[in-house]
Amino acid sequence: MYMRLVHAKIKPEALSVASQLYNERIASRLQAVPGCLYAGLILSEHHDDECISMTLWEDWEYAESYVQSGLFRELITEAQPYLSDTSEWKVQLSRDLELEYLPVAQEPVVKSYAMTARTGSDVPTDEAGGRMYVRIVSVVVQPRKMGELRKIYTEEIIPALRGTKGCRYAYLTEGIEETHEAISVTIWNSKGDADAYEESGSFAVLLDKVRHTFSEVYQWKMALEREFSGEIVSSADPAVKGYSIVAGKRFR
């Protein structure tokens, strides 16, 4: 399987109808696209305007054909009126030769991932919309350690997550463009179940199983922390983000 994440920001006035807009303008079109298994819209729990369109595909070729067909660009164009403008501005001359300051339209950020481990062959069901919760853990992995991370995730982390209350799906994906990036995507019955998992210490235990595979920058930072007994924050630290599923549809 293959995953595409399209990151964007929604205008405040569009948030209340985001799920309807997504189902009517995005998911309904993707349903007819060969190889597309699932499309879901998830909203950040920390940033009200941040959203991600998460699509799952049978394989990379189907997703690439979708992009090459022009349909992806067409859908982005349709969604543009509901997306926030960036804080950057451009200066141009009007027809009357007066200076105009116009906001620059912010293009959604697209990231692609190959799915290398998962709890099963299933994809989220339609019932996910509006109730389920997504945790995304992003890490930077040493080039020669990706295979080891994959093995531990398959043999130890997935079985542990299967036995965790409320965890419905778990996926390990590896970056296509950013080849040293891996993300673990888990989908839960509720935010409460995900919070209980973290508060119980289970997440910390599972993370410890794979820390040694993280980037050399992260390992160096850990060594400094041990030496100086202080916490150091770096861009190589695992990033954990939570999202609510507000729209979702399974196609196959």
DAJO-V441322 format. One record per residue. SS is DSSP state (h for helix, s for strand, l for the rest). Layout:
# DAJO-V441322
SS, SS
This chain:
# DAJO-V441322
l, s, s, s, s, s, s, s, s, s, l, h, h, h, h, h, h, h, h, h, h, h, h, h, h, h, h, h, h, h, l, l, l, l, l, s, s, s, s, s, s, s, s, s, l, l, l, l, l, s, s, s, s, s, s, s, s, l, l, h, h, h, h, h, h, h, h, h, l, l, h, h, h, h, h, h, h, h, h, h, h, h, s, l, s, s, s, s, s, s, s, s, s, l, l, l, l, l, s, s, s, s, s, s, s, l, l, l, s, s, s, s, s, s, s, s, s, s, l, l, l, l, l, l, l, h, h, h, l, l, l, l, s, s, s, s, s, s, s, s, s, l, l, l, l, h, h, h, h, h, h, h, h, h, h, h, h, h, h, h, h, h, l, l, l, l, s, s, s, s, s, s, s, s, s, l, l, l, l, l, s, s, s, s, s, s, s, s, l, l, h, h, h, h, h, h, h, h, h, l, l, h, h, h, h, h, h, h, h, h, h, h, h, s, l, h, h, h, h, h, h, h, h, h, h, h, h, h, l, l, l, l, l, l, l, l, l, l, s, s, s, s, s, s, s, s, s, s, s, s, l, l
